[in-house]
Amino acid sequence: MLDKVESNIKQSQQTRAIIRCLLGVVSALLIATINDILLPQISAIFALMLLDKGKNALGIKKSVAAILGLYFLGVFGLVLSGFVQDYAMVTILVLGLAIFWSFRLVNIPEPVRLLFLILTLLLPFLSLTAEPLGDIILLDMVLNLAIALGVTQLAYLFFPEVKTTEKASKENKEADTKYNLDKIALNGLLVLMPAVLYFYYFRPNALVLTFVFILLLSFDPMIYKSKKGLVLILANLVGGVFGIIAYNLLTITPTFFFYIFITLAIGLFFTYQIFSDKKTVPIYTIAFRTFFLVMGVISSSSDSAGDTIVERLIGIGMAVVYVVLAYKVVTYFNDPRRYENEMV
């Protein structure tokens, strides 16, 4: 009897989580679209990150702090971009410090450190090719984040999450103590700095996507020991295929109501997979984000959906190859795990 009760409770929580995530993500997308905000798909991606499996509701204070934090991070990147042209060496040194401490300050949540790294490196790079673009991107991200946070608050209000104690965070902290954080930060700096120098000096505009994925992938110093690179490629392929299907269906029936229907249908499939107990959950989480990215790029450019996903996969593939090989090389000479062995 107790097993049946526990099973029913688990199914009820899973159903609530699926509905909360689905309605929250789609609502964020629709609100941003109706208000003519640039790239409304970013709102959906932010909402998905906040409503993802294992996440808890943010309070109002934390939500406001997140919006202000994102804004000031962006302003820092924009201010730094003003020195790129005239003080290139100083800018490179500041970027090096930003990279090192983004890896080193583990007491700060990883998403915050990663967002700081991306904004600090990406906005100055964009200012080299199109100066007004940085301001537009920052404003767009702040508005989309505000919508996502507001929708998330309502989603957790109507579909509250049952609080559970998790031991995973403690286990992760214990695992982190096995590594020398200074060496991990130095390895991250050695991996990222060659890519930063290449993009800043040669300015390959067509490879901005590759630069972003290098930043994302490099935040996992042990990626060369796992299959995460292959998982990322597979997940983006799945999300791209769904993006192509949705785009082709919308060209046949280009109405706003059908857009809502197709988004809900595809969203229901992905959210059901995300909140399941399958090992493929990370694939569907990334694929759902890719679906929105593909649709966003298609709606704001003249490229076809097929061209977009091919370009995206090529960019990811180049980033995976570079990050994996770079970490293998630097870890061979500066393995952070040897620190404990030497002290024994």
C-alpha positions as CSV (number, residue, x, y, z in Angstrom):
1,M,0.0,0.0,0.0
2,L,2.8,2.4,0.9
3,D,4.6,1.7,-2.4
4,K,1.4,2.6,-4.3
5,V,1.0,5.8,-2.3
6,E,4.6,6.9,-2.9
7,S,4.2,6.1,-6.6
8,N,1.0,8.2,-6.9
9,I,2.7,11.1,-5.1
10,K,5.7,10.9,-7.4
11,Q,3.4,10.8,-10.5
12,S,1.5,13.8,-9.2
13,Q,4.7,15.8,-8.6
14,Q,5.9,14.8,-12.0
15,T,2.7,15.9,-13.7
16,R,2.7,19.2,-11.8
17,A,6.3,19.8,-12.9
18,I,5.5,19.1,-16.5
19,I,2.5,21.5,-16.6
20,R,4.5,24.2,-14.7
21,C,7.4,24.0,-17.1
22,L,5.3,23.8,-20.2
23,L,3.0,26.6,-19.4
24,G,5.8,28.8,-18.0
25,V,8.0,28.4,-21.1
26,V,5.2,28.9,-23.6
27,S,3.8,31.9,-21.7
28,A,7.2,33.6,-21.6
29,L,7.5,33.1,-25.4
30,L,4.1,34.5,-26.1
31,I,4.4,37.5,-23.8
32,A,7.7,38.5,-25.4
33,T,6.3,37.9,-28.9
34,I,3.2,40.0,-28.3
35,N,5.2,42.9,-26.9
36,D,7.5,42.8,-30.0
37,I,10.7,42.1,-28.0
38,L,13.7,41.2,-30.0
39,L,14.3,37.4,-30.1
40,P,11.4,36.4,-27.8
41,Q,12.8,32.8,-27.9
42,I,15.4,34.0,-25.4
43,S,12.6,34.4,-22.9
44,A,11.5,30.8,-23.4
45,I,15.1,29.6,-22.9
46,F,15.5,31.6,-19.7
47,A,12.2,30.3,-18.4
48,L,13.3,26.7,-19.2
49,M,16.5,27.2,-17.3
50,L,14.5,28.5,-14.3
51,L,11.8,25.8,-14.5
52,D,14.2,22.9,-15.4
53,K,14.3,19.6,-13.5
54,G,15.8,20.0,-10.0
55,K,15.3,23.8,-9.9
56,N,13.4,25.6,-7.1
57,A,11.4,28.8,-7.2
58,L,13.4,32.1,-6.9
59,G,12.1,34.7,-4.5
60,I,11.2,38.2,-5.6
61,K,14.4,39.6,-4.1
62,K,16.5,37.1,-5.9
63,S,14.7,37.8,-9.1
64,V,15.2,41.5,-8.9
65,A,18.9,40.9,-7.9
66,A,19.3,38.6,-11.0
67,I,17.9,41.3,-13.3
68,L,20.2,44.0,-11.8
69,G,23.1,41.6,-11.8
70,L,22.7,40.8,-15.4
71,Y,22.4,44.5,-16.3
72,F,25.6,45.4,-14.4
73,L,27.5,42.5,-15.8
74,G,26.5,43.7,-19.3
75,V,27.5,47.2,-18.5
76,F,30.9,46.0,-17.3
77,G,31.3,44.2,-20.7
78,L,30.2,47.3,-22.6
79,V,32.6,49.6,-20.6
80,L,35.4,47.1,-21.2
81,S,34.6,47.1,-24.9
82,G,35.4,50.8,-25.1
83,F,39.0,50.1,-24.3
84,V,39.4,47.3,-26.9
85,Q,40.5,49.6,-29.8
86,D,42.8,51.9,-27.9
87,Y,44.1,49.7,-25.1
88,A,44.2,46.2,-26.5
89,M,46.9,44.8,-24.2
90,V,45.1,46.2,-21.1
91,T,41.8,44.7,-22.3
92,I,43.4,41.3,-22.8
93,L,44.9,41.3,-19.3
94,V,41.5,42.2,-17.8
95,L,39.9,39.4,-19.9
96,G,42.5,37.0,-18.6
97,L,41.7,37.9,-15.0
98,A,37.9,37.6,-15.7
99,I,38.5,34.1,-17.2
100,F,40.7,33.0,-14.2
101,W,38.3,34.2,-11.5
102,S,35.3,32.8,-13.3
103,F,36.7,29.4,-12.8
104,R,38.2,30.1,-9.4
105,L,35.3,31.6,-7.4
106,V,33.4,28.4,-6.9
107,N,31.4,29.9,-4.1
108,I,29.4,31.8,-6.7
109,P,26.8,29.7,-8.5
110,E,28.0,28.3,-11.8
111,P,25.3,29.9,-14.0
112,V,26.3,33.4,-12.7
113,R,30.0,32.8,-13.3
114,L,29.3,31.4,-16.8
115,L,27.0,34.3,-17.7
116,F,29.6,36.8,-16.4
117,L,32.3,35.1,-18.5
118,I,30.1,35.1,-21.7
119,L,29.1,38.8,-21.3
120,T,32.6,39.9,-20.4
121,L,34.1,38.2,-23.4
122,L,31.4,38.5,-26.0
123,L,30.3,42.1,-25.7
124,P,33.8,43.6,-26.3
125,F,34.2,41.2,-29.3
126,L,30.9,42.4,-30.8
127,S,31.9,46.0,-30.3
128,L,34.8,45.4,-32.7
129,T,32.5,44.5,-35.5
130,A,29.3,46.4,-34.8
131,E,29.5,48.9,-31.9
132,P,25.7,49.5,-31.3
133,L,25.1,45.7,-31.3
134,G,26.3,45.3,-27.7
135,D,23.7,47.7,-26.3
136,I,20.9,46.1,-28.2
137,I,21.9,42.6,-27.1
138,L,22.2,43.7,-23.4
139,L,18.8,45.4,-23.4
140,D,17.2,42.4,-25.1
141,M,18.6,40.0,-22.6
142,V,17.5,42.1,-19.6
143,L,13.9,42.3,-20.9
144,N,13.7,38.7,-21.8
145,L,15.1,37.7,-18.4
146,A,12.6,40.0,-16.6
147,I,9.7,38.3,-18.5
148,A,11.1,34.8,-17.7
149,L,11.4,35.6,-14.0
150,G,7.9,37.0,-13.8
151,V,6.4,34.0,-15.5
152,T,8.4,31.7,-13.3
153,Q,7.1,33.3,-10.2
154,L,3.5,32.8,-11.4
155,A,4.2,29.2,-12.5
156,Y,5.5,28.3,-9.0
157,L,2.6,30.1,-7.4
158,F,0.0,28.1,-9.3
159,F,2.0,24.8,-9.4
160,P,4.1,24.8,-6.2
161,E,7.1,22.6,-5.9
162,V,7.3,20.1,-3.0
163,K,10.6,20.8,-1.2
164,T,13.0,17.9,-0.9
165,T,16.4,17.6,0.6
166,E,19.1,16.8,-1.9
167,K,22.4,15.2,-1.1
168,A,23.8,15.7,-4.5
169,S,25.2,19.2,-3.8
170,K,27.1,17.9,-0.8
171,E,28.6,15.1,-2.8
172,N,29.6,17.5,-5.5
173,K,31.3,19.8,-3.0
174,E,33.3,16.8,-1.6
175,A,34.3,15.9,-5.2
176,D,35.5,19.4,-5.8
177,T,37.9,19.2,-2.9
178,K,39.9,16.5,-4.8
179,Y,41.1,19.2,-7.3
180,N,43.4,22.1,-6.9
181,L,41.1,25.1,-7.9
182,D,44.1,27.3,-8.8
183,K,45.2,24.7,-11.4
184,I,41.7,24.3,-12.7
185,A,41.4,28.1,-13.2
186,L,44.8,28.2,-14.8
187,N,43.9,25.4,-17.2
188,G,40.7,27.2,-18.1
189,L,42.7,30.4,-18.8
190,L,45.2,28.4,-21.0
191,V,42.3,26.9,-23.0
192,L,40.3,30.0,-23.5
193,M,43.0,32.6,-24.1
194,P,44.2,31.3,-27.5
195,A,40.5,31.4,-28.7
196,V,40.1,34.9,-27.3
197,L,43.2,36.1,-29.0
198,Y,42.2,34.5,-32.3
199,F,38.7,36.0,-32.3
200,Y,39.7,39.4,-31.1
201,Y,42.5,39.9,-33.6
202,F,41.2,38.1,-36.7
203,R,37.5,38.9,-36.0
204,P,35.8,36.0,-37.9
205,N,32.2,37.2,-37.8
206,A,30.9,33.9,-39.2
207,L,32.3,31.9,-36.3
208,V,30.7,33.8,-33.4
209,L,28.6,30.7,-32.6
210,T,31.8,28.7,-32.3
211,F,33.2,31.3,-29.9
212,V,30.1,31.1,-27.7
213,F,30.2,27.3,-27.6
214,I,33.9,27.3,-26.7
215,L,33.0,29.5,-23.7
216,L,30.1,27.1,-22.7
217,L,32.1,23.9,-23.1
218,S,35.3,25.1,-21.5
219,F,33.5,25.6,-18.2
220,D,33.7,21.8,-17.7
221,P,37.5,21.1,-17.2
222,M,36.8,17.4,-17.4
223,I,34.9,17.4,-20.7
224,Y,37.8,15.5,-22.4
225,K,37.1,12.5,-20.1
226,S,33.4,12.1,-20.9
227,K,31.0,11.9,-23.8
228,K,29.5,15.3,-23.1
229,G,30.7,16.6,-26.4
230,L,28.8,13.9,-28.4
231,V,25.8,14.4,-26.2
232,L,25.8,18.1,-27.0
233,I,26.0,17.4,-30.8
234,L,23.2,14.8,-30.6
235,A,21.0,17.1,-28.5
236,N,21.4,20.0,-30.9
237,L,20.6,17.6,-33.9
238,V,17.4,16.5,-32.2
239,G,16.4,20.1,-31.4
240,G,17.3,21.2,-34.9
241,V,15.1,18.5,-36.5
242,F,12.1,19.6,-34.4
243,G,12.9,23.2,-35.4
244,I,12.9,22.3,-39.1
245,I,9.6,20.4,-38.7
246,A,8.0,23.3,-36.9
247,Y,9.2,25.8,-39.4
248,N,8.0,23.8,-42.4
249,L,4.5,23.4,-40.7
250,L,4.3,27.1,-40.0
251,T,5.0,27.9,-43.7
252,I,2.0,25.9,-44.6
253,T,-0.3,27.4,-41.9
254,P,1.3,30.8,-41.0
255,T,-1.2,31.8,-38.2
256,F,-0.5,32.8,-34.6
257,F,-2.9,30.2,-33.2
258,F,-1.2,27.4,-35.1
259,Y,2.2,28.8,-33.8
260,I,0.9,28.4,-30.2
261,F,-0.4,24.9,-31.0
262,I,2.8,23.7,-32.5
263,T,4.8,25.2,-29.7
264,L,2.6,23.5,-27.1
265,A,2.7,20.2,-28.8
266,I,6.5,20.1,-29.2
267,G,6.9,21.6,-25.7
268,L,4.8,18.8,-24.2
269,F,7.0,16.2,-25.8
270,F,10.2,17.7,-24.5
271,T,8.9,18.6,-21.0
272,Y,7.6,15.0,-20.6
273,Q,11.1,13.7,-21.5
274,I,12.9,16.2,-19.3
275,F,10.9,15.3,-16.2
276,S,11.2,11.5,-16.7
277,D,13.7,9.3,-15.0
278,K,15.5,8.4,-18.2
279,K,19.2,8.8,-18.7
280,T,18.6,10.8,-21.8
281,V,17.1,13.8,-19.8
282,P,20.2,16.1,-20.6
283,I,19.8,15.4,-24.3
284,Y,16.1,16.6,-24.3
285,T,16.9,19.6,-22.1
286,I,19.5,20.9,-24.5
287,A,17.4,19.9,-27.5
288,F,14.4,21.9,-26.2
289,R,16.7,25.0,-26.0
290,T,18.0,24.3,-29.5
291,F,14.5,24.2,-30.8
292,F,13.8,27.7,-29.6
293,L,17.2,28.9,-30.9
294,V,16.6,27.5,-34.4
295,M,13.2,29.1,-34.5
296,G,14.6,32.4,-33.3
297,V,17.3,32.5,-35.9
298,I,15.0,31.5,-38.7
299,S,12.4,34.2,-37.8
300,S,15.1,36.9,-37.8
301,S,17.1,35.9,-40.9
302,S,16.7,34.8,-44.4
303,D,18.4,31.5,-43.9
304,S,16.4,28.2,-44.1
305,A,16.0,26.0,-41.1
306,G,18.2,23.3,-42.7
307,D,21.0,25.8,-43.2
308,T,20.7,27.1,-39.6
309,I,21.0,23.7,-38.0
310,V,23.9,22.6,-40.3
311,E,25.8,25.8,-39.4
312,R,25.0,25.3,-35.7
313,L,26.3,21.7,-35.8
314,I,29.5,22.7,-37.6
315,G,30.1,25.4,-35.0
316,I,29.5,23.0,-32.1
317,G,31.7,20.4,-33.7
318,M,34.6,22.8,-34.1
319,A,34.2,24.0,-30.5
320,V,34.1,20.4,-29.1
321,V,37.2,19.4,-31.0
322,Y,39.1,22.5,-29.9
323,V,38.1,22.3,-26.2
324,V,38.7,18.6,-25.8
325,L,42.1,18.7,-27.5
326,A,43.1,21.8,-25.6
327,Y,42.1,20.4,-22.2
328,K,44.0,17.2,-23.0
329,V,47.2,19.1,-23.7
330,V,47.0,21.5,-20.7
331,T,45.9,18.8,-18.3
332,Y,48.9,16.6,-19.3
333,F,51.3,19.3,-18.1
334,N,49.1,20.7,-15.3
335,D,46.9,18.0,-14.0
336,P,44.9,19.4,-11.0
337,R,44.5,15.9,-9.5
338,R,48.2,15.4,-8.9
339,Y,48.1,18.0,-6.2
340,E,46.6,15.6,-3.7
341,N,48.8,12.7,-4.7
342,E,51.9,14.9,-4.2
343,M,50.7,15.9,-0.7
344,V,50.2,12.3,0.4
